[in-house]
Structure formats: C-alpha cells, structure tokens
Amino acid sequence: MQKGVETTSKSSGFFSARPTPGVDPAAGYQGGDFAGITAKILDNHFTKMGFNALWISPPMDNTDKAKMGTGYDTHMHSAYHGYRVRDAFKTEKRLCPSRIRAAW
C-alpha cells in the first residue's frame, strides 16, 4: 500500500526497509504499514474506489527467512503474505515501528 510518515524506511514509495536476502524484489515485501493504510482510509481513498472492506496481510510477526516455492516454483520468496507466522502475539515489525509496538 504505502508507508506512513512514522516509519523510518529509506525506500522510495514502498515500505521495504530490509529486503530478504536471496529473494527477488518482486517476491518480497511490497506493502506499506498501518500508518499508510490509516492515511488512505482517512483520505477516503478506498471509498472513492468503491471499496467498503479491506483485507490486509495477517499482522502477526512473520519469519525473516526466505523459502522456496512449492511444486514447479523454484523461486525464493519472503513471508510477504503474512502466513508464515513466527509469533502470533507480536505485531509484524514492517507494519508498525518499534516505538509504537512498545506502547501496546
């Protein structure tokens, strides 16, 4: 989506502060963070597009390790989709800066 102003990412446009080693950028994290999504909601971005619901990646902490695809897919992928949960009780660091996570 888009990164919010409260992140410290030096990437341009997308929040991808640390690429996953061995993963093609197209198969890595591409999205934004909670602040970016919130900004788009407050700006009525989704309403203007006719959306009345959002499905974001699961916000739980995901592994930082690359994994090969399945079947004939021999490419390495990151856990960009959010379904390779490492800790269900922690928020994915790419979605929320540590200073805000600490406040929770």
NORCOR-V603196 format. One line per field, one symbol per residue. psi: psi as a letter, one per 30 degrees, with the letter a starting at -180 (. if undefined). burial: b if it has 24 or more other C-alpha atoms within 12 Angstrom, else e. A space follows every 50 residues. Layout:
psi: ???
burial: ???
This chain:
psi: clklfflgkgljdljiejlkkgkkefgakfableeeeeeeefggeeeffg kglkjllkglkllfklkkllbfjglklahffggikejfglkkfffklefe eef.
burial: bbbbeebbbeeeebbbbebbeebeeebbbbbbbbbbbbeeeeeeeeeeee eeeeeebbbbbbbbebeeeeeeeeeebbbbebeeeeeeeebbbbbbbeee eeee
